[in-house]
Amino acid sequence: MGAQVIEKVLEIARKRRNILTLMRSAIRANDKDQVFALARKLTGLSNEECHRTNPRIN
């Protein structure tokens, strides 16, 4: 069982590293939409879960 857990942890780490690499490329290309999409994927948020800051705060 321990080996299976380690394999899953390594798989998650590889996926996160790939997303971060894509984010770096999107940042360099100034592709904000792609950066935000990848950030949502990385954090597990969907568009429906994103809440804008209340305009009265700004």
PQR file with spaces between the fields and no chain letter, atoms N, CA, C, O and H, PARSE charges and radii, in Angstrom:
ATOM       1  N    MET     1       0.815   -1.198    0.000 -0.4000 1.5000
ATOM       2  CA   MET     1       0.000    0.000    0.000 -0.0000 2.0000
ATOM       3  C    MET     1       0.860    1.264    0.000  0.5500 1.7000
ATOM       4  O    MET     1       0.500    2.236   -0.664 -0.5500 1.4000
ATOM       5  N    GLY     2       1.962    1.283    0.709 -0.4000 1.5000
ATOM       6  CA   GLY     2       2.840    2.440    0.774 -0.0000 2.0000
ATOM       7  C    GLY     2       3.373    2.855   -0.582  0.5500 1.7000
ATOM       8  O    GLY     2       3.471    4.045   -0.882 -0.5500 1.4000
ATOM       9  H    GLY     2       2.254    0.493    1.248  0.4000 1.0000
ATOM      10  N    ALA     3       3.721    1.862   -1.407 -0.4000 1.5000
ATOM      11  CA   ALA     3       4.252    2.158   -2.738 -0.0000 2.0000
ATOM      12  C    ALA     3       3.185    2.816   -3.615  0.5500 1.7000
ATOM      13  O    ALA     3       3.499    3.690   -4.423 -0.5500 1.4000
ATOM      14  H    ALA     3       3.641    0.896   -1.163  0.4000 1.0000
ATOM      15  N    GLN     4       1.936    2.403   -3.460 -0.4000 1.5000
ATOM      16  CA   GLN     4       0.843    2.997   -4.235 -0.0000 2.0000
ATOM      17  C    GLN     4       0.646    4.461   -3.851  0.5500 1.7000
ATOM      18  O    GLN     4       0.407    5.309   -4.710 -0.5500 1.4000
ATOM      19  H    GLN     4       1.681    1.694   -2.804  0.4000 1.0000
ATOM      20  N    VAL     5       0.745    4.742   -2.582 -0.4000 1.5000
ATOM      21  CA   VAL     5       0.591    6.126   -2.117 -0.0000 2.0000
ATOM      22  C    VAL     5       1.713    6.989   -2.676  0.5500 1.7000
ATOM      23  O    VAL     5       1.473    8.098   -3.152 -0.5500 1.4000
ATOM      24  H    VAL     5       0.939    4.052   -1.885  0.4000 1.0000
ATOM      25  N    ILE     6       2.923    6.484   -2.619 -0.4000 1.5000
ATOM      26  CA   ILE     6       4.076    7.226   -3.137 -0.0000 2.0000
ATOM      27  C    ILE     6       3.917    7.486   -4.633  0.5500 1.7000
ATOM      28  O    ILE     6       4.220    8.583   -5.102 -0.5500 1.4000
ATOM      29  H    ILE     6       3.118    5.583   -2.233  0.4000 1.0000
ATOM      30  N    GLU     7       3.448    6.495   -5.384 -0.4000 1.5000
ATOM      31  CA   GLU     7       3.238    6.683   -6.816 -0.0000 2.0000
ATOM      32  C    GLU     7       2.199    7.762   -7.094  0.5500 1.7000
ATOM      33  O    GLU     7       2.371    8.567   -8.009 -0.5500 1.4000
ATOM      34  H    GLU     7       3.202    5.604   -5.002  0.4000 1.0000
ATOM      35  N    LYS     8       1.130    7.785   -6.318 -0.4000 1.5000
ATOM      36  CA   LYS     8       0.094    8.809   -6.486 -0.0000 2.0000
ATOM      37  C    LYS     8       0.641   10.195   -6.154  0.5500 1.7000
ATOM      38  O    LYS     8       0.355   11.163   -6.859 -0.5500 1.4000
ATOM      39  H    LYS     8       0.990    7.131   -5.575  0.4000 1.0000
ATOM      40  N    VAL     9       1.422   10.290   -5.090 -0.4000 1.5000
ATOM      41  CA   VAL     9       2.024   11.570   -4.708 -0.0000 2.0000
ATOM      42  C    VAL     9       2.953   12.061   -5.819  0.5500 1.7000
ATOM      43  O    VAL     9       2.932   13.242   -6.164 -0.5500 1.4000
ATOM      44  H    VAL     9       1.654    9.503   -4.518  0.4000 1.0000
ATOM      45  N    LEU    10       3.749   11.185   -6.369 -0.4000 1.5000
ATOM      46  CA   LEU    10       4.646   11.562   -7.459 -0.0000 2.0000
ATOM      47  C    LEU    10       3.873   11.973   -8.710  0.5500 1.7000
ATOM      48  O    LEU    10       4.278   12.894   -9.419 -0.5500 1.4000
ATOM      49  H    LEU    10       3.766   10.225   -6.090  0.4000 1.0000
ATOM      50  N    GLU    11       2.770   11.296   -8.977 -0.4000 1.5000
ATOM      51  CA   GLU    11       1.932   11.651  -10.125 -0.0000 2.0000
ATOM      52  C    GLU    11       1.345   13.054   -9.958  0.5500 1.7000
ATOM      53  O    GLU    11       1.333   13.847  -10.900 -0.5500 1.4000
ATOM      54  H    GLU    11       2.441   10.548   -8.401  0.4000 1.0000
ATOM      55  N    ILE    12       0.863   13.348   -8.762 -0.4000 1.5000
ATOM      56  CA   ILE    12       0.316   14.681   -8.484 -0.0000 2.0000
ATOM      57  C    ILE    12       1.403   15.739   -8.637  0.5500 1.7000
ATOM      58  O    ILE    12       1.160   16.805   -9.203 -0.5500 1.4000
ATOM      59  H    ILE    12       0.872   12.703   -7.997  0.4000 1.0000
ATOM      60  N    ALA    13       2.585   15.451   -8.138 -0.4000 1.5000
ATOM      61  CA   ALA    13       3.704   16.394   -8.238 -0.0000 2.0000
ATOM      62  C    ALA    13       4.063   16.656   -9.696  0.5500 1.7000
ATOM      63  O    ALA    13       4.338   17.796  -10.069 -0.5500 1.4000
ATOM      64  H    ALA    13       2.783   14.586   -7.678  0.4000 1.0000
ATOM      65  N    ARG    14       4.062   15.622  -10.517 -0.4000 1.5000
ATOM      66  CA   ARG    14       4.367   15.791  -11.946 -0.0000 2.0000
ATOM      67  C    ARG    14       3.314   16.671  -12.624  0.5500 1.7000
ATOM      68  O    ARG    14       3.650   17.548  -13.419 -0.5500 1.4000
ATOM      69  H    ARG    14       3.838   14.696  -10.214  0.4000 1.0000
ATOM      70  N    LYS    15       2.048   16.433  -12.308 -0.4000 1.5000
ATOM      71  CA   LYS    15       0.980   17.221  -12.909 -0.0000 2.0000
ATOM      72  C    LYS    15       1.076   18.682  -12.493  0.5500 1.7000
ATOM      73  O    LYS    15       0.904   19.576  -13.320 -0.5500 1.4000
ATOM      74  H    LYS    15       1.775   15.720  -11.662  0.4000 1.0000
ATOM      75  N    ARG    16       1.350   18.928  -11.220 -0.4000 1.5000
ATOM      76  CA   ARG    16       1.493   20.305  -10.733 -0.0000 2.0000
ATOM      77  C    ARG    16       2.686   20.996  -11.394  0.5500 1.7000
ATOM      78  O    ARG    16       2.606   22.167  -11.763 -0.5500 1.4000
ATOM      79  H    ARG    16       1.491   18.201  -10.548  0.4000 1.0000
ATOM      80  N    ARG    17       3.783   20.266  -11.540 -0.4000 1.5000
ATOM      81  CA   ARG    17       4.973   20.836  -12.187 -0.0000 2.0000
ATOM      82  C    ARG    17       4.670   21.195  -13.638  0.5500 1.7000
ATOM      83  O    ARG    17       5.110   22.239  -14.121 -0.5500 1.4000
ATOM      84  H    ARG    17       3.847   19.314  -11.241  0.4000 1.0000
ATOM      85  N    ASN    18       3.924   20.341  -14.337 -0.4000 1.5000
ATOM      86  CA   ASN    18       3.559   20.626  -15.722 -0.0000 2.0000
ATOM      87  C    ASN    18       2.672   21.865  -15.819  0.5500 1.7000
ATOM      88  O    ASN    18       2.861   22.697  -16.707 -0.5500 1.4000
ATOM      89  H    ASN    18       3.567   19.494  -13.945  0.4000 1.0000
ATOM      90  N    ILE    19       1.716   21.990  -14.918 -0.4000 1.5000
ATOM      91  CA   ILE    19       0.842   23.166  -14.917 -0.0000 2.0000
ATOM      92  C    ILE    19       1.656   24.425  -14.635  0.5500 1.7000
ATOM      93  O    ILE    19       1.447   25.453  -15.278 -0.5500 1.4000
ATOM      94  H    ILE    19       1.563   21.315  -14.196  0.4000 1.0000
ATOM      95  N    LEU    20       2.576   24.352  -13.684 -0.4000 1.5000
ATOM      96  CA   LEU    20       3.407   25.515  -13.371 -0.0000 2.0000
ATOM      97  C    LEU    20       4.289   25.913  -14.549  0.5500 1.7000
ATOM      98  O    LEU    20       4.511   27.101  -14.783 -0.5500 1.4000
ATOM      99  H    LEU    20       2.745   23.516  -13.161  0.4000 1.0000
ATOM     100  N    THR    21       4.785   24.947  -15.279 -0.4000 1.5000
ATOM     101  CA   THR    21       5.586   25.230  -16.473 -0.0000 2.0000
ATOM     102  C    THR    21       4.737   25.945  -17.518  0.5500 1.7000
ATOM     103  O    THR    21       5.185   26.910  -18.138 -0.5500 1.4000
ATOM     104  H    THR    21       4.605   23.982  -15.089  0.4000 1.0000
ATOM     105  N    LEU    22       3.508   25.465  -17.710 -0.4000 1.5000
ATOM     106  CA   LEU    22       2.596   26.124  -18.646 -0.0000 2.0000
ATOM     107  C    LEU    22       2.255   27.536  -18.181  0.5500 1.7000
ATOM     108  O    LEU    22       2.144   28.452  -18.996 -0.5500 1.4000
ATOM     109  H    LEU    22       3.144   24.682  -17.207  0.4000 1.0000
ATOM     110  N    MET    23       2.090   27.710  -16.870 -0.4000 1.5000
ATOM     111  CA   MET    23       1.799   29.045  -16.332 -0.0000 2.0000
ATOM     112  C    MET    23       2.955   30.005  -16.588  0.5500 1.7000
ATOM     113  O    MET    23       2.731   31.157  -16.960 -0.5500 1.4000
ATOM     114  H    MET    23       2.181   26.966  -16.208  0.4000 1.0000
ATOM     115  N    ARG    24       4.168   29.550  -16.395 -0.4000 1.5000
ATOM     116  CA   ARG    24       5.333   30.411  -16.656 -0.0000 2.0000
ATOM     117  C    ARG    24       5.349   30.861  -18.108  0.5500 1.7000
ATOM     118  O    ARG    24       5.611   32.027  -18.407 -0.5500 1.4000
ATOM     119  H    ARG    24       4.349   28.614  -16.092  0.4000 1.0000
ATOM     120  N    SER    25       5.069   29.931  -19.001 -0.4000 1.5000
ATOM     121  CA   SER    25       5.042   30.274  -20.428 -0.0000 2.0000
ATOM     122  C    SER    25       3.932   31.275  -20.731  0.5500 1.7000
ATOM     123  O    SER    25       4.131   32.212  -21.504 -0.5500 1.4000
ATOM     124  H    SER    25       4.856   28.984  -18.759  0.4000 1.0000
ATOM     125  N    ALA    26       2.773   31.078  -20.127 -0.4000 1.5000
ATOM     126  CA   ALA    26       1.645   31.991  -20.350 -0.0000 2.0000
ATOM     127  C    ALA    26       1.956   33.374  -19.778  0.5500 1.7000
ATOM     128  O    ALA    26       1.587   34.387  -20.373 -0.5500 1.4000
ATOM     129  H    ALA    26       2.612   30.317  -19.499  0.4000 1.0000
ATOM     130  N    ILE    27       2.625   33.422  -18.640 -0.4000 1.5000
ATOM     131  CA   ILE    27       3.003   34.714  -18.055 -0.0000 2.0000
ATOM     132  C    ILE    27       3.975   35.433  -18.967  0.5500 1.7000
ATOM     133  O    ILE    27       3.830   36.630  -19.215 -0.5500 1.4000
ATOM     134  H    ILE    27       2.925   32.600  -18.157  0.4000 1.0000
ATOM     135  N    ARG    28       4.957   34.715  -19.466 -0.4000 1.5000
ATOM     136  CA   ARG    28       5.936   35.331  -20.383 -0.0000 2.0000
ATOM     137  C    ARG    28       5.265   35.834  -21.654  0.5500 1.7000
ATOM     138  O    ARG    28       5.679   36.848  -22.217 -0.5500 1.4000
ATOM     139  H    ARG    28       5.075   33.742  -19.265  0.4000 1.0000
ATOM     140  N    ALA    29       4.229   35.130  -22.111 -0.4000 1.5000
ATOM     141  CA   ALA    29       3.508   35.516  -23.323 -0.0000 2.0000
ATOM     142  C    ALA    29       2.426   36.564  -23.025  0.5500 1.7000
ATOM     143  O    ALA    29       1.734   37.018  -23.936 -0.5500 1.4000
ATOM     144  H    ALA    29       3.893   34.306  -21.654  0.4000 1.0000
ATOM     145  N    ASN    30       2.283   36.946  -21.752 -0.4000 1.5000
ATOM     146  CA   ASN    30       1.276   37.906  -21.314 -0.0000 2.0000
ATOM     147  C    ASN    30      -0.142   37.443  -21.677  0.5500 1.7000
ATOM     148  O    ASN    30      -0.995   38.252  -22.041 -0.5500 1.4000
ATOM     149  H    ASN    30       2.846   36.577  -21.012  0.4000 1.0000
ATOM     150  N    ASP    31      -0.374   36.147  -21.573 -0.4000 1.5000
ATOM     151  CA   ASP    31      -1.677   35.544  -21.871 -0.0000 2.0000
ATOM     152  C    ASP    31      -2.444   35.380  -20.559  0.5500 1.7000
ATOM     153  O    ASP    31      -2.422   34.314  -19.944 -0.5500 1.4000
ATOM     154  H    ASP    31       0.320   35.490  -21.277  0.4000 1.0000
ATOM     155  N    LYS    32      -3.121   36.451  -20.141 -0.4000 1.5000
ATOM     156  CA   LYS    32      -3.781   36.473  -18.838 -0.0000 2.0000
ATOM     157  C    LYS    32      -4.883   35.422  -18.734  0.5500 1.7000
ATOM     158  O    LYS    32      -5.044   34.792  -17.689 -0.5500 1.4000
ATOM     159  H    LYS    32      -3.138   37.317  -20.641  0.4000 1.0000
ATOM     160  N    ASP    33      -5.631   35.233  -19.801 -0.4000 1.5000
ATOM     161  CA   ASP    33      -6.710   34.241  -19.761 -0.0000 2.0000
ATOM     162  C    ASP    33      -6.155   32.845  -19.477  0.5500 1.7000
ATOM     163  O    ASP    33      -6.716   32.096  -18.677 -0.5500 1.4000
ATOM     164  H    ASP    33      -5.500   35.744  -20.651  0.4000 1.0000
ATOM     165  N    GLN    34      -5.060   32.508  -20.132 -0.4000 1.5000
ATOM     166  CA   GLN    34      -4.444   31.198  -19.923 -0.0000 2.0000
ATOM     167  C    GLN    34      -3.860   31.085  -18.515  0.5500 1.7000
ATOM     168  O    GLN    34      -3.959   30.038  -17.876 -0.5500 1.4000
ATOM     169  H    GLN    34      -4.604   33.116  -20.782  0.4000 1.0000
ATOM     170  N    VAL    35      -3.255   32.164  -18.044 -0.4000 1.5000
ATOM     171  CA   VAL    35      -2.697   32.161  -16.681 -0.0000 2.0000
ATOM     172  C    VAL    35      -3.797   31.892  -15.669  0.5500 1.7000
ATOM     173  O    VAL    35      -3.636   31.059  -14.777 -0.5500 1.4000
ATOM     174  H    VAL    35      -3.174   33.015  -18.564  0.4000 1.0000
ATOM     175  N    PHE    36      -4.927   32.603  -15.807 -0.4000 1.5000
ATOM     176  CA   PHE    36      -6.029   32.413  -14.866 -0.0000 2.0000
ATOM     177  C    PHE    36      -6.643   31.027  -14.985  0.5500 1.7000
ATOM     178  O    PHE    36      -6.998   30.419  -13.975 -0.5500 1.4000
ATOM     179  H    PHE    36      -5.057   33.280  -16.531  0.4000 1.0000
ATOM     180  N    ALA    37      -6.770   30.526  -16.191 -0.4000 1.5000
ATOM     181  CA   ALA    37      -7.321   29.178  -16.383 -0.0000 2.0000
ATOM     182  C    ALA    37      -6.424   28.133  -15.717  0.5500 1.7000
ATOM     183  O    ALA    37      -6.917   27.212  -15.066 -0.5500 1.4000
ATOM     184  H    ALA    37      -6.482   31.019  -17.011  0.4000 1.0000
ATOM     185  N    LEU    38      -5.125   28.277  -15.879 -0.4000 1.5000
ATOM     186  CA   LEU    38      -4.192   27.333  -15.263 -0.0000 2.0000
ATOM     187  C    LEU    38      -4.178   27.480  -13.742  0.5500 1.7000
ATOM     188  O    LEU    38      -4.059   26.487  -13.024 -0.5500 1.4000
ATOM     189  H    LEU    38      -4.724   29.025  -16.408  0.4000 1.0000
ATOM     190  N    ALA    39      -4.299   28.708  -13.250 -0.4000 1.5000
ATOM     191  CA   ALA    39      -4.346   28.919  -11.801 -0.0000 2.0000
ATOM     192  C    ALA    39      -5.589   28.255  -11.213  0.5500 1.7000
ATOM     193  O    ALA    39      -5.535   27.648  -10.143 -0.5500 1.4000
ATOM     194  H    ALA    39      -4.395   29.515  -13.832  0.4000 1.0000
ATOM     195  N    ARG    40      -6.709   28.378  -11.928 -0.4000 1.5000
ATOM     196  CA   ARG    40      -7.929   27.711  -11.456 -0.0000 2.0000
ATOM     197  C    ARG    40      -7.742   26.199  -11.430  0.5500 1.7000
ATOM     198  O    ARG    40      -8.157   25.521  -10.490 -0.5500 1.4000
ATOM     199  H    ARG    40      -6.752   28.871  -12.797  0.4000 1.0000
ATOM     200  N    LYS    41      -7.118   25.693  -12.467 -0.4000 1.5000
ATOM     201  CA   LYS    41      -6.876   24.248  -12.530 -0.0000 2.0000
ATOM     202  C    LYS    41      -5.956   23.803  -11.394  0.5500 1.7000
ATOM     203  O    LYS    41      -6.176   22.764  -10.771 -0.5500 1.4000
ATOM     204  H    LYS    41      -6.780   26.244  -13.231  0.4000 1.0000
ATOM     205  N    LEU    42      -4.940   24.592  -11.139 -0.4000 1.5000
ATOM     206  CA   LEU    42      -3.971   24.264  -10.098 -0.0000 2.0000
ATOM     207  C    LEU    42      -4.614   24.280   -8.706  0.5500 1.7000
ATOM     208  O    LEU    42      -4.283   23.459   -7.851 -0.5500 1.4000
ATOM     209  H    LEU    42      -4.761   25.436  -11.645  0.4000 1.0000
ATOM     210  N    THR    43      -5.526   25.212   -8.495 -0.4000 1.5000
ATOM     211  CA   THR    43      -6.153   25.333   -7.181 -0.0000 2.0000
ATOM     212  C    THR    43      -7.449   24.546   -7.058  0.5500 1.7000
ATOM     213  O    THR    43      -7.988   24.397   -5.961 -0.5500 1.4000
ATOM     214  H    THR    43      -5.796   25.879   -9.189  0.4000 1.0000
ATOM     215  N    GLY    44      -7.946   24.044   -8.178 -0.4000 1.5000
ATOM     216  CA   GLY    44      -9.177   23.262   -8.141 -0.0000 2.0000
ATOM     217  C    GLY    44     -10.438   24.105   -8.176  0.5500 1.7000
ATOM     218  O    GLY    44     -11.527   23.598   -7.908 -0.5500 1.4000
ATOM     219  H    GLY    44      -7.508   24.165   -9.069  0.4000 1.0000
ATOM     220  N    LEU    45     -10.309   25.381   -8.502 -0.4000 1.5000
ATOM     221  CA   LEU    45     -11.476   26.253   -8.597 -0.0000 2.0000
ATOM     222  C    LEU    45     -12.055   26.194  -10.000  0.5500 1.7000
ATOM     223  O    LEU    45     -11.341   25.956  -10.974 -0.5500 1.4000
ATOM     224  H    LEU    45      -9.425   25.793   -8.720  0.4000 1.0000
ATOM     225  N    SER    46     -13.351   26.414  -10.086 -0.4000 1.5000
ATOM     226  CA   SER    46     -13.989   26.542  -11.390 -0.0000 2.0000
ATOM     227  C    SER    46     -14.433   27.988  -11.552  0.5500 1.7000
ATOM     228  O    SER    46     -14.374   28.765  -10.599 -0.5500 1.4000
ATOM     229  H    SER    46     -13.931   26.608   -9.295  0.4000 1.0000
ATOM     230  N    ASN    47     -14.869   28.351  -12.733 -0.4000 1.5000
ATOM     231  CA   ASN    47     -15.342   29.720  -12.974 -0.0000 2.0000
ATOM     232  C    ASN    47     -16.505   30.075  -12.069  0.5500 1.7000
ATOM     233  O    ASN    47     -16.631   31.224  -11.644 -0.5500 1.4000
ATOM     234  H    ASN    47     -14.917   27.720  -13.507  0.4000 1.0000
ATOM     235  N    GLU    48     -17.352   29.112  -11.771 -0.4000 1.5000
ATOM     236  CA   GLU    48     -18.513   29.377  -10.939 -0.0000 2.0000
ATOM     237  C    GLU    48     -18.118   29.682   -9.495  0.5500 1.7000
ATOM     238  O    GLU    48     -18.842   30.384   -8.788 -0.5500 1.4000
ATOM     239  H    GLU    48     -17.249   28.179  -12.117  0.4000 1.0000
ATOM     240  N    GLU    49     -16.989   29.164   -9.063 -0.4000 1.5000
ATOM     241  CA   GLU    49     -16.574   29.346   -7.680 -0.0000 2.0000
ATOM     242  C    GLU    49     -15.819   30.647   -7.454  0.5500 1.7000
ATOM     243  O    GLU    49     -15.600   31.041   -6.309 -0.5500 1.4000
ATOM     244  H    GLU    49     -16.402   28.594   -9.637  0.4000 1.0000
ATOM     245  N    CYS    50     -15.421   31.315   -8.520 -0.4000 1.5000
ATOM     246  CA   CYS    50     -14.655   32.547   -8.386 -0.0000 2.0000
ATOM     247  C    CYS    50     -15.582   33.689   -8.022  0.5500 1.7000
ATOM     248  O    CYS    50     -16.607   33.906   -8.668 -0.5500 1.4000
ATOM     249  H    CYS    50     -15.599   30.995   -9.451  0.4000 1.0000
ATOM     250  N    HIS    51     -15.218   34.402   -6.999 -0.4000 1.5000
ATOM     251  CA   HIS    51     -16.005   35.536   -6.554 -0.0000 2.0000
ATOM     252  C    HIS    51     -15.177   36.794   -6.736  0.5500 1.7000
ATOM     253  O    HIS    51     -14.048   36.890   -6.255 -0.5500 1.4000
ATOM     254  H    HIS    51     -14.385   34.226   -6.475  0.4000 1.0000
ATOM     255  N    ARG    52     -15.742   37.733   -7.422 -0.4000 1.5000
ATOM     256  CA   ARG    52     -15.054   39.003   -7.623 -0.0000 2.0000
ATOM     257  C    ARG    52     -15.091   39.803   -6.322  0.5500 1.7000
ATOM     258  O    ARG    52     -15.990   39.647   -5.497 -0.5500 1.4000
ATOM     259  H    ARG    52     -16.659   37.655   -7.813  0.4000 1.0000
ATOM     260  N    THR    53     -14.108   40.645   -6.171 -0.4000 1.5000
ATOM     261  CA   THR    53     -14.064   41.530   -5.018 -0.0000 2.0000
ATOM     262  C    THR    53     -15.227   42.516   -5.112  0.5500 1.7000
ATOM     263  O    THR    53     -15.528   43.037   -6.185 -0.5500 1.4000
ATOM     264  H    THR    53     -13.378   40.773   -6.842  0.4000 1.0000
ATOM     265  N    ASN    54     -15.858   42.756   -4.009 -0.4000 1.5000
ATOM     266  CA   ASN    54     -16.945   43.707   -3.961 -0.0000 2.0000
ATOM     267  C    ASN    54     -16.420   45.069   -4.416  0.5500 1.7000
ATOM     268  O    ASN    54     -15.408   45.528   -3.886 -0.5500 1.4000
ATOM     269  H    ASN    54     -15.614   42.333   -3.136  0.4000 1.0000
ATOM     270  N    PRO    55     -17.068   45.731   -5.379 -0.5600 1.5000
ATOM     271  CA   PRO    55     -16.555   46.999   -5.908  0.2800 2.0000
ATOM     272  C    PRO    55     -16.436   48.089   -4.842  0.5500 1.7000
ATOM     273  O    PRO    55     -15.647   49.020   -5.002 -0.5500 1.4000
ATOM     274  N    ARG    56     -17.202   47.986   -3.765 -0.4000 1.5000
ATOM     275  CA   ARG    56     -17.106   48.973   -2.689 -0.0000 2.0000
ATOM     276  C    ARG    56     -15.787   48.882   -1.946  0.5500 1.7000
ATOM     277  O    ARG    56     -15.371   49.842   -1.297 -0.5500 1.4000
ATOM     278  H    ARG    56     -17.843   47.229   -3.635  0.4000 1.0000
ATOM     279  N    ILE    57     -15.116   47.719   -2.034 -0.4000 1.5000
ATOM     280  CA   ILE    57     -13.837   47.533   -1.334 -0.0000 2.0000
ATOM     281  C    ILE    57     -12.729   48.293   -2.038  0.5500 1.7000
ATOM     282  O    ILE    57     -11.832   48.828   -1.387 -0.5500 1.4000
ATOM     283  H    ILE    57     -15.454   46.939   -2.561  0.4000 1.0000
ATOM     284  N    ASN    58     -12.784   48.346   -3.366 -0.4000 1.5000
ATOM     285  CA   ASN    58     -11.735   49.025   -4.123 -0.0000 2.0000
ATOM     286  C    ASN    58     -11.966   50.471   -4.095  0.5500 1.7000
ATOM     287  O    ASN    58     -11.192   51.231   -4.676 -0.5500 1.4000
ATOM     288  H    ASN    58     -13.513   47.911   -3.895  0.4000 1.0000
